[in-house]
Amino acid sequence: MEKLPVIKDDQLIDKIGQGKVVLFFTAGWCPDCRFIKPAVPEIEQDFADYTFYTVDRDENIDLAAELNVFGIPSFIAYDHGKEIGRLVNKDRKTKEQVEDFLRNLK
């Protein structure tokens, strides 16, 4: 999974405009993020039609605010630039919850 650096709106539009994309918002200090992180490579394999990007919420605080990401870990899915789903809250997420979220995207 590629970690996005501090990213601007136009750069993000380029990334999310290229097929199916999932942004994984996280932070180094977040225990719930550390809980789900080991499962992410397997989730990526199970949903190989998506490109996954890690976004450090603290490094991209303005972007997180613009996207209404106020809790982490959070996931936002896009299809060719259009948001198709979000699992955004401050709750701990299991591998099963993330996979159910991805499975139910349209």
C-alpha positions in Angstrom: 0.0 0.0 0.0 1.4 3.3 -1.0 1.5 6.0 1.6 0.4 9.4 0.3 2.6 12.3 1.3 1.1 15.6 2.3 -1.3 16.0 -0.6 -3.2 18.8 -2.2 -6.7 18.6 -3.7 -5.5 18.5 -7.3 -3.1 15.7 -6.5 -5.8 13.8 -4.7 -8.1 14.2 -7.6 -5.4 12.6 -9.9 -5.1 9.6 -7.5 -8.8 8.9 -7.0 -9.7 9.5 -10.6 -7.7 6.4 -11.8 -10.1 3.5 -11.3 -11.2 2.1 -7.9 -9.4 3.6 -5.0 -9.6 3.2 -1.2 -8.1 5.9 1.1 -7.1 4.5 4.5 -6.9 7.4 7.0 -4.6 6.6 9.9 -2.1 8.1 12.4 1.0 6.6 14.1 -0.4 7.3 17.6 -3.8 5.7 17.0 -4.2 2.3 18.8 -7.3 1.4 16.7 -5.3 2.1 13.5 -2.5 -0.2 14.7 -5.2 -2.9 15.4 -6.4 -3.0 11.8 -3.1 -2.3 10.1 -1.9 -6.0 10.1 -5.1 -7.0 8.3 -4.8 -4.4 5.5 -2.4 -6.4 3.2 -4.9 -9.3 3.3 -7.8 -6.9 2.6 -5.8 -5.5 -0.3 -5.3 -9.0 -1.7 -9.0 -9.9 -1.3 -10.0 -6.6 -3.1 -7.3 -6.5 -5.7 -9.5 -4.4 -8.1 -9.0 -1.5 -5.7 -5.8 0.5 -5.2 -5.3 1.3 -1.6 -3.5 4.4 -0.3 -2.6 5.2 3.3 -3.2 8.8 4.3 -1.7 10.1 7.6 -4.4 12.1 9.1 -2.0 14.3 11.0 0.1 15.1 8.0 -3.1 15.8 5.9 -5.3 17.5 8.6 -6.8 20.0 6.1 -7.6 17.2 3.6 -9.2 15.1 6.4 -11.3 18.1 7.5 -12.4 18.7 3.9 -13.4 15.1 3.6 -15.1 15.1 7.0 -12.8 12.5 8.4 -12.8 13.3 12.1 -12.3 9.8 13.4 -9.7 7.2 12.5 -9.1 4.6 11.3 -11.4 5.5 8.4 -11.8 4.3 4.8 -13.3 6.2 1.8 -13.8 4.4 -1.5 -13.9 6.0 -4.9 -14.6 4.8 -8.4 -13.1 7.0 -11.1 -13.2 10.1 -8.8 -16.7 9.6 -7.5 -17.1 8.7 -3.8 -19.0 5.4 -3.6 -18.8 4.7 0.1 -17.3 5.6 3.5 -16.5 3.8 6.7 -15.7 6.9 8.7 -15.9 7.0 12.5 -13.6 6.8 15.5 -14.5 3.2 16.3 -12.1 0.2 16.1 -12.6 -1.7 12.9 -12.1 -5.4 12.3 -11.0 -7.1 9.1 -14.5 -8.4 8.7 -16.1 -5.0 9.1 -13.8 -3.5 6.4 -14.4 -6.4 4.1 -18.1 -6.1 4.5 -17.9 -2.4 3.8 -15.9 -3.1 0.6 -18.2 -6.0 -0.5 -21.3 -3.8 -0.2 -19.9 -1.0 -2.4 -21.9 -0.4 -5.6 
